[in-house]
Amino acid sequence: MQKGREPVTDTGLPEVSSVRAIPKPDPTVLLNPGPVVVHSDVRAAMSYPDVCHREQEAADLMKAVREKIVAICGGAVTDHVGVVLAGSGTAALEAVLSSVVPADGKVLVLDNGNYGERLYRITLCHGIAHRRLEFGWTEPIDIDSVDELLAADQDVTHVAMVHHETSTGMLNPLRRIGEIVHRHNRSLVVDAISSLGSEELDVSTDHVDWCVGSANKNLEGLPGVSFVCASRTGLESLEGTTSRTFYLDLYSHYRSQEDDQAPLFTPAVQVLYAFDRALDLALSEGVHRRRERYEARAARIRNGITDLGLRFLLPLHHRANSVTHVRVPERTTYRYLHDSLKEKGFIVYACQERLGEVFRIANMGLISDSDIDRFLAALDDVLRKARASTST
């Protein structure tokens, strides 16, 4: 061996022992709103053999995932289609908004939080004609205002909304808005990234024309895959429209996956295997039972928070099933809570600055009752120490 050379294996690569490894983080319970703690089978699926994305096995995988997406969203494979994209939920959301609103169309954005604002910013980025109903963070969507605007502005062709506004924990009234949009014969785009799997949602019953989701929240997959569920008729209607983007052109992705049984661009194949397994687990559990599981976990957290004397950001009737927003108590800070809880094996999540000192506790993913009880005990201990340190 020549002096100065690293030892090599028969692949010609340095031996693993000679390569500096990134240290593994300590095990933690993720109480942040995605990524989430996943089932061991989902994690194991990442170790499937390396697969070329243009081969039949990858085509079979994508076809299976697309059909399971339709089932999760309450559609029928005869009428609805799933389109898979590599990227976070925002990628799929931008693909929809930039693709489905025609050049002479206009989208009404319903905005009552950070992610409603994101919808608005996407329309600005692509120069899409729009109206914006801004209700204020922590404020519910005014149903009557939506109805009145659609009656008054006949140029609006689409309505875009967030089902679960994760920035505040607000669950918006999807079914009622869907009924209004349908009655006015407009098209409804729904950011369901943080609601699919934990809330009632059915693309047919709720009149959702374009449903956007992600693998790594309540569907309990891993980051890197997002998707759109839409009617076949709706997707076919995009033929001939001028694309505003190249990579995120929804119709091109649909045509490639539908006609060629292949992705338009290279997907995250291993993450797709993991998502396929996560969808199997979700369908086996049943969407209704999963919603009940999330609802029960959230109630357990909220009962504990109440016992600790802490205050919530939203009243109970506005809260979603998967995230609880709590005001940081006096005599401490979010940073102190986060760092102290992380030392005890729990990750909580910050909120946007405009909400003030508020933090999020998510029960997305495989969070057990014992995890919650241990977390509440840890939070109690952290708060006691904070009070003791400020009283001396």
ZIGI-V877866 format. One record per residue. N is the residue number from 1. RES is the residue in three letters. SS is DSSP state (H for helix, E for strand, C for the rest). PSI is psi in radians with two decimals (none if undefined). D_FIRST is the distance of its C-alpha to the first C-alpha in Angstrom with 1 decimal. Layout:
# ZIGI-V877866
[[N;RES;SS;PSI;D_FIRST] [N;RES;SS;PSI;D_FIRST]]
This chain:
# ZIGI-V877866
[[1;MET;C;2.31;0.0] [2;GLN;C;2.52;3.8] [3;LYS;C;2.37;6.4] [4;GLY;C;-0.17;8.6] [5;ARG;C;2.50;7.0] [6;GLU;C;2.53;8.8] [7;PRO;C;2.50;8.0] [8;VAL;E;2.75;9.8] [9;THR;C;-3.09;12.6] [10;ASP;C;-0.08;13.9] [11;THR;C;-0.17;15.8] [12;GLY;C;0.06;13.0] [13;LEU;C;2.68;14.2] [14;PRO;E;2.60;12.9] [15;GLU;C;2.58;14.0] [16;VAL;H;-0.64;17.6] [17;SER;H;-0.36;17.2] [18;SER;H;-0.05;15.2] [19;VAL;C;2.32;18.0] [20;ARG;C;2.11;21.2] [21;ALA;C;2.55;24.0] [22;ILE;C;2.19;27.6] [23;PRO;C;2.48;29.7] [24;LYS;C;2.45;32.3] [25;PRO;C;2.76;35.9] [26;ASP;C;2.57;38.3] [27;PRO;C;2.35;40.4] [28;THR;C;2.73;43.6] [29;VAL;E;2.06;46.7] [30;LEU;E;1.95;47.0] [31;LEU;C;0.50;50.6] [32;ASN;C;2.71;49.8] [33;PRO;C;1.09;51.2] [34;GLY;C;2.38;48.0] [35;PRO;C;2.87;45.2] [36;VAL;C;2.94;46.4] [37;VAL;C;2.19;45.5] [38;VAL;C;2.85;45.0] [39;HIS;C;2.57;45.4] [40;SER;H;-0.54;42.3] [41;ASP;H;-0.61;42.8] [42;VAL;H;-0.79;42.5] [43;ARG;H;-0.68;39.2] [44;ALA;H;-0.55;38.0] [45;ALA;H;-0.37;38.8] [46;MET;C;-0.30;36.1] [47;SER;C;0.22;33.6] [48;TYR;C;2.72;35.0] [49;PRO;C;2.66;32.7] [50;ASP;C;2.34;31.7] [51;VAL;C;2.39;34.6] [52;CYS;C;2.28;35.3] [53;HIS;C;-0.13;38.4] [54;ARG;C;0.10;40.1] [55;GLU;C;2.91;40.1] [56;GLN;H;-0.65;43.1] [57;GLU;H;-0.59;41.7] [58;ALA;H;-0.64;41.5] [59;ALA;H;-0.74;45.0] [60;ASP;H;-0.69;46.3] [61;LEU;H;-0.85;44.9] [62;MET;H;-0.69;46.4] [63;LYS;H;-0.76;49.7] [64;ALA;H;-0.79;49.9] [65;VAL;H;-0.75;49.1] [66;ARG;H;-0.71;51.7] [67;GLU;H;-0.65;54.4] [68;LYS;H;-0.56;53.7] [69;ILE;H;-0.78;54.0] [70;VAL;H;-0.76;57.5] [71;ALA;H;-0.76;58.4] [72;ILE;H;-0.63;57.4] [73;CYS;C;-0.02;59.4] [74;GLY;C;0.22;62.5] [75;GLY;C;-3.11;62.6] [76;ALA;C;2.36;63.1] [77;VAL;C;-0.31;60.6] [78;THR;C;-0.44;63.6] [79;ASP;C;-0.51;64.3] [80;HIS;E;2.75;61.2] [81;VAL;E;2.48;57.6] [82;GLY;E;2.40;54.5] [83;VAL;E;2.18;52.1] [84;VAL;E;2.42;48.6] [85;LEU;E;2.62;46.6] [86;ALA;E;2.06;43.2] [87;GLY;C;3.02;43.9] [88;SER;C;3.07;46.0] [89;GLY;H;-0.55;49.8] [90;THR;H;-0.57;50.5] [91;ALA;H;-0.81;48.9] [92;ALA;H;-0.64;51.2] [93;LEU;H;-0.78;54.1] [94;GLU;H;-0.61;53.5] [95;ALA;H;-0.75;53.1] [96;VAL;H;-0.96;56.6] [97;LEU;H;-0.65;58.5] [98;SER;H;-0.22;57.1] [99;SER;H;-0.62;57.8] [100;VAL;H;-0.36;61.0] [101;VAL;C;2.01;63.4] [102;PRO;C;2.93;64.9] [103;ALA;C;-0.58;65.4] [104;ASP;C;0.24;69.1] [105;GLY;C;3.09;68.4] [106;LYS;C;2.43;68.4] [107;VAL;E;2.36;66.7] [108;LEU;E;2.07;68.3] [109;VAL;E;2.19;65.8] [110;LEU;E;2.01;66.9] [111;ASP;E;1.96;65.2] [112;ASN;C;0.64;65.5] [113;GLY;C;-3.07;62.1] [114;ASN;H;-0.67;58.7] [115;TYR;H;-0.44;57.8] [116;GLY;H;-0.69;61.2] [117;GLU;H;-0.61;60.5] [118;ARG;H;-0.70;57.1] [119;LEU;H;-0.80;59.1] [120;TYR;H;-0.76;61.3] [121;ARG;H;-0.58;58.3] [122;ILE;H;-0.72;56.9] [123;THR;H;-0.66;60.2] [124;LEU;H;-0.76;60.2] [125;CYS;H;-0.64;56.7] [126;HIS;C;0.13;57.7] [127;GLY;C;0.59;61.2] [128;ILE;C;2.28;62.9] [129;ALA;C;2.43;66.6] [130;HIS;E;2.80;67.3] [131;ARG;E;2.62;69.6] [132;ARG;E;2.08;68.5] [133;LEU;E;1.90;70.3] [134;GLU;E;2.03;69.0] [135;PHE;C;-0.30;70.3] [136;GLY;C;2.46;68.4] [137;TRP;C;2.46;65.6] [138;THR;C;0.07;66.8] [139;GLU;C;2.43;69.8] [140;PRO;C;2.76;70.5] [141;ILE;C;2.29;70.9] [142;ASP;C;1.86;74.6] [143;ILE;H;-0.73;75.4] [144;ASP;H;-0.64;78.6] [145;SER;H;-0.69;77.0] [146;VAL;H;-0.81;74.6] [147;ASP;H;-0.81;77.6] [148;GLU;H;-0.71;79.7] [149;LEU;H;-0.71;77.0] [150;LEU;H;-0.59;76.3] [151;ALA;H;-0.60;80.0] [152;ALA;H;-0.58;80.4] [153;ASP;C;1.67;77.4] [154;GLN;C;-0.14;77.4] [155;ASP;C;-0.31;74.5] [156;VAL;C;2.16;72.0] [157;THR;C;-0.42;70.2] [158;HIS;E;2.64;67.6] [159;VAL;E;2.31;67.3] [160;ALA;E;2.32;64.0] [161;MET;E;2.84;63.7] [162;VAL;E;2.26;61.4] [163;HIS;C;-1.04;62.3] [164;HIS;E;1.88;60.7] [165;GLU;E;1.60;60.4] [166;THR;C;-0.39;57.5] [167;SER;C;-0.52;57.9] [168;THR;C;-0.25;61.2] [169;GLY;C;0.14;61.2] [170;MET;E;2.23;64.2] [171;LEU;E;2.01;64.8] [172;ASN;C;2.64;66.6] [173;PRO;C;1.35;69.4] [174;LEU;H;-0.84;67.7] [175;ARG;H;-0.75;70.3] [176;ARG;H;-0.70;73.2] [177;ILE;H;-0.70;71.4] [178;GLY;H;-0.71;70.5] [179;GLU;H;-0.74;74.1] [180;ILE;H;-0.82;75.2] [181;VAL;H;-0.74;72.7] [182;HIS;H;-0.73;73.6] [183;ARG;H;-0.59;77.3] [184;HIS;C;0.07;76.8] [185;ASN;C;0.76;74.8] [186;ARG;C;3.03;71.7] [187;SER;E;2.34;68.0] [188;LEU;E;2.16;66.2] [189;VAL;E;2.21;62.5] [190;VAL;E;2.17;61.3] [191;ASP;E;1.76;58.3] [192;ALA;C;0.40;57.8] [193;ILE;C;-0.69;54.3] [194;SER;C;0.21;55.4] [195;SER;C;-0.55;58.3] [196;LEU;C;2.17;57.1] [197;GLY;C;-0.37;56.8] [198;SER;C;-0.19;58.9] [199;GLU;C;2.82;62.1] [200;GLU;C;2.14;64.6] [201;LEU;C;2.21;63.7] [202;ASP;C;2.02;64.7] [203;VAL;C;-0.51;64.3] [204;SER;C;-0.95;67.4] [205;THR;C;-0.66;69.7] [206;ASP;C;0.04;68.6] [207;HIS;C;0.73;68.8] [208;VAL;C;2.06;65.2] [209;ASP;C;-0.59;64.4] [210;TRP;E;1.84;60.8] [211;CYS;E;2.14;59.0] [212;VAL;E;2.28;55.7] [213;GLY;E;3.07;53.3] [214;SER;E;2.69;49.8] [215;ALA;C;-0.50;47.6] [216;ASN;C;0.48;46.8] [217;LYS;C;-1.96;50.1] [218;ASN;C;-0.20;52.8] [219;LEU;C;-0.13;51.3] [220;GLU;C;0.67;48.5] [221;GLY;C;-2.83;45.5] [222;LEU;C;2.72;42.5] [223;PRO;C;2.59;42.5] [224;GLY;C;-0.15;41.7] [225;VAL;E;2.29;44.5] [226;SER;E;3.03;48.1] [227;PHE;E;2.89;51.0] [228;VAL;E;2.36;54.5] [229;CYS;E;2.16;57.2] [230;ALA;E;2.93;60.1] [231;SER;E;2.60;62.8] [232;ARG;H;-0.67;62.0] [233;THR;H;-0.75;65.0] [234;GLY;H;-0.75;63.8] [235;LEU;H;-0.70;60.4] [236;GLU;H;-0.52;62.0] [237;SER;C;-0.24;64.4] [238;LEU;C;-0.17;61.5] [239;GLU;C;2.31;61.2] [240;GLY;C;-0.15;62.0] [241;THR;C;2.63;61.6] [242;THR;C;2.17;59.7] [243;SER;C;2.44;56.5] [244;ARG;C;-0.27;56.0] [245;THR;C;2.94;52.2] [246;PHE;C;-1.06;49.5] [247;TYR;C;-0.59;47.0] [248;LEU;C;0.39;49.8] [249;ASP;C;1.84;52.4] [250;LEU;H;-0.72;53.7] [251;TYR;H;-0.69;55.4] [252;SER;H;-0.71;52.3] [253;HIS;H;-0.77;50.4] [254;TYR;H;-0.84;53.3] [255;ARG;H;-0.73;53.7] [256;SER;H;-0.79;50.0] [257;GLN;H;-0.56;50.0] [258;GLU;H;-0.81;53.4] [259;ASP;H;-0.77;53.3] [260;ASP;C;-0.13;49.7] [261;GLN;C;0.71;48.8] [262;ALA;C;2.64;45.7] [263;PRO;C;2.63;44.8] [264;LEU;C;-0.73;45.6] [265;PHE;C;3.03;42.2] [266;THR;C;2.11;39.1] [267;PRO;C;3.00;40.1] [268;ALA;C;1.49;38.3] [269;VAL;H;-0.83;38.1] [270;GLN;H;-0.65;36.8] [271;VAL;H;-0.57;39.3] [272;LEU;H;-0.66;41.9] [273;TYR;H;-0.76;41.2] [274;ALA;H;-0.70;41.7] [275;PHE;H;-0.68;44.9] [276;ASP;H;-0.77;46.1] [277;ARG;H;-0.68;45.8] [278;ALA;H;-0.69;47.5] [279;LEU;H;-0.68;50.4] [280;ASP;H;-0.78;50.8] [281;LEU;H;-0.69;51.2] [282;ALA;H;-0.76;53.6] [283;LEU;H;-0.60;55.8] [284;SER;H;-0.74;55.8] [285;GLU;H;-0.64;57.0] [286;GLY;C;2.32;59.4] [287;VAL;H;-0.70;59.9] [288;HIS;H;-0.77;63.1] [289;ARG;H;-0.61;61.6] [290;ARG;H;-0.72;58.6] [291;ARG;H;-0.72;61.1] [292;GLU;H;-0.68;63.0] [293;ARG;H;-0.79;59.8] [294;TYR;H;-0.71;59.0] [295;GLU;H;-0.73;62.6] [296;ALA;H;-0.71;62.7] [297;ARG;H;-0.74;59.5] [298;ALA;H;-0.72;60.9] [299;ALA;H;-0.67;64.2] [300;ARG;H;-0.76;62.4] [301;ILE;H;-0.81;60.6] [302;ARG;H;-0.61;63.8] [303;ASN;H;-0.71;65.9] [304;GLY;H;-0.71;63.5] [305;ILE;H;-0.71;63.5] [306;THR;H;-0.75;67.3] [307;ASP;H;-0.51;67.4] [308;LEU;C;-0.07;65.3] [309;GLY;C;0.30;67.9] [310;LEU;C;2.83;65.6] [311;ARG;C;2.53;66.9] [312;PHE;E;2.73;65.8] [313;LEU;C;-0.72;65.4] [314;LEU;C;2.66;67.3] [315;PRO;C;2.76;70.2] [316;LEU;H;-0.73;69.5] [317;HIS;H;-0.16;71.0] [318;HIS;H;-0.14;68.6] [319;ARG;E;2.48;65.3] [320;ALA;C;3.04;62.8] [321;ASN;C;-0.11;61.3] [322;SER;C;-0.14;57.7] [323;VAL;E;2.40;57.8] [324;THR;E;2.22;60.0] [325;HIS;E;2.22;60.5] [326;VAL;E;2.38;61.5] [327;ARG;E;2.32;62.8] [328;VAL;C;2.22;60.9] [329;PRO;C;2.82;63.5] [330;GLU;C;2.76;64.8] [331;ARG;C;0.30;63.1] [332;THR;C;3.13;59.6] [333;THR;C;2.85;57.3] [334;TYR;H;-0.75;55.1] [335;ARG;H;-0.73;52.0] [336;TYR;H;-0.79;53.0] [337;LEU;H;-0.83;53.7] [338;HIS;H;-0.91;50.5] [339;ASP;H;-0.69;48.2] [340;SER;H;-0.70;50.2] [341;LEU;H;-0.60;50.2] [342;LYS;H;-0.67;46.5] [343;GLU;H;-0.46;45.9] [344;LYS;C;0.04;48.0] [345;GLY;C;0.37;46.0] [346;PHE;E;2.38;48.2] [347;ILE;E;2.05;47.7] [348;VAL;C;3.08;50.9] [349;TYR;E;2.51;51.3] [350;ALA;E;2.89;53.0] [351;CYS;C;2.89;55.8] [352;GLN;C;2.57;56.5] [353;GLU;H;-0.56;58.0] [354;ARG;H;-0.28;61.4] [355;LEU;H;-0.14;62.1] [356;GLY;C;-2.73;61.8] [357;GLU;C;1.55;60.3] [358;VAL;E;2.50;59.7] [359;PHE;E;2.80;56.8] [360;ARG;E;2.44;55.9] [361;ILE;E;1.91;55.4] [362;ALA;E;2.53;54.2] [363;ASN;C;0.57;54.6] [364;MET;C;2.63;52.5] [365;GLY;C;-2.92;50.1] [366;LEU;C;1.31;50.0] [367;ILE;C;2.19;51.8] [368;SER;C;2.91;53.7] [369;ASP;H;-0.70;57.0] [370;SER;H;-0.60;55.1] [371;ASP;H;-0.79;52.7] [372;ILE;H;-0.77;55.7] [373;ASP;H;-0.72;57.5] [374;ARG;H;-0.67;54.5] [375;PHE;H;-0.82;54.2] [376;LEU;H;-0.64;57.9] [377;ALA;H;-0.71;57.7] [378;ALA;H;-0.73;54.7] [379;LEU;H;-0.74;56.7] [380;ASP;H;-0.78;59.7] [381;ASP;H;-0.75;57.8] [382;VAL;H;-0.76;56.3] [383;LEU;H;-0.67;59.7] [384;ARG;H;-0.75;61.3] [385;LYS;H;-0.64;58.8] [386;ALA;H;-0.76;59.4] [387;ARG;H;-0.69;63.2] [388;ALA;H;-0.67;62.9] [389;SER;H;-0.49;60.8] [390;THR;H;-0.18;63.3] [391;SER;H;-0.12;66.4] [392;THR;C;none;65.5]]
